[in-house]
Amino acid sequence: MEILAAGIQARFREIFGGSPLLVRSPGRVNLIGEHTDYNAGFVLPAAIDKAILFAIRERPGRRCRLFAADLNERHEFDLDGFQRDSKHWPNYLMGVVDQILREGYTLGGFDCVFGGNIPIGAGLSSSAALEAGLAAALNEIFELNIDKLQLVHLARRAENEFVGVQCGIMDQFINIFGMKDRAVLLDCRSLEYQYYPFDGKELSVVLCDTGVRRELASSEYNIRRAQCESAVSILQQFDKNVKSLRDASLDLLEEHRQALGALLFRRSAYVVRENLRVLAACGDLQRGDWQAFGQRIYQSHEGLRDDYEVSSPELNLLIELAAGIPGVLGARMMGAGFGGCTINLVKNKQLENFTGSIEESFRRQSGKNVAIHVARIQAGTSVITAQEAHV
Ligand code: GLA
C-alpha cells in the first residue's frame, strides 16, 4: 500500500506538479447481512487493505482536473456546469462534487490523481471508495468541516442520484467508519453501530474472485429493492407498523403467505432470516464461537442462492468446493451478487492448502481461473502523511 501511495504521489507531481494531500480510501468485505441495508436491517462489514489512493490539491479558479492512474485517462470539468459522462468513472467523483455543492458548501477548483488495487466490479465496493474517498479529501483540503456521518450520506446520494444505482448505506458507511481489526455491526435504520474485534490472528478472510463482472447486478439489484417494497406494502395492509422488512417477523410472513405470493414470500423470508442471522452472528463473535459464526455464513449463502436468487453458478461452485476443504469455517457469495467474489473464513494454519485446493478444483470443474485475495481488516478512509507514503 505504501508503494501504491508513493506511486500516486509521484504521478501527481509528474502531471500537475507540487505536493498533494494523500488520502487512502478502502474497499470492504461484508461478513454477513447481505441485501439487508436497504431493508433498514443489520449488516456486519469491515474495511480492508485494498484501497484507492487519492493525491489531491486545490487550484485557483473553478476548473477540476481528474486523472485515473490505472486507466491512464483524464477528465476535466467546471464547477459551474458539469454533466454525466459516458466514461462512467468520472460520474462517481462528479456526483460527490454535485452533492457537496447542493448542500451549500463552497468548493474551488482542484487537481486529483487516483488509483489503487481494489478489483473493479468484484463486489468490494470500489465505487463507494471513490465516492467517500473524494468526499473526505475535499472536506480536508477545503476545510468544509462536514462530519463523518454527513460524508457517508453525501457519498451515498452521489451514487443514488448521479450514478443512478439505488444502493443502501453499508458501503459508504464502512468506508468512512471502518477500524483496523474490527468489524462493524450497523443498524441501517437508526445508524447506531458497534465495533467487534476481528483481528485475523486465527482466521483469515479470503476472497475468491470469479472474474465474472456483474452486468446484471445493477438492474437486478433495483428489481430486488422493488420486490421488497412491494412485500412491505402488502404486509402494511395487515399491520401498519411494518415500515420495512426489518419490522416483519417470520410468523407475520407465514400468516400472509398467500397475500404475498410465492416469490415475494421467498424474498422477504430471506431478508427476515438474514437480519436474525446477523444479530446471532454478533453473539457468536462475542463468545468467540467461530464454528457457529461460520455456519451462519453458509446459511446466508443458501438464502441468497435459493430465496433471494442473486447468486450464480460460479459462486455456487466456489462455495461447494470451499465447504469440502479442511479449515474452512464458513463461505458465501458477497455483495450485490451475480458475480464478483465469495468470502471465506479460513483457519490460518490451513490457508495455503485452501488456496491451492480451490484454485485447482475450480479450474478443473469450470475451466476458469479464480483470483484469490487475503483481506486484512484496516481503518476507514484517512489522510496519510508523505512519510507514511514512503515507508
Ligand atoms: C451493494 C450495495 C450495498 C448493499 C449490497 C448488498 O454492495 O452497494 O448497499 O445493498 O450490495 O448487501
Residues whose N, C-alpha, C, O or C-beta is under 5 A from the ligand:
A	BS01	GLA	G33 E34 H35 T36 D37 C167 G168 I169 M170 D171 G335 A336
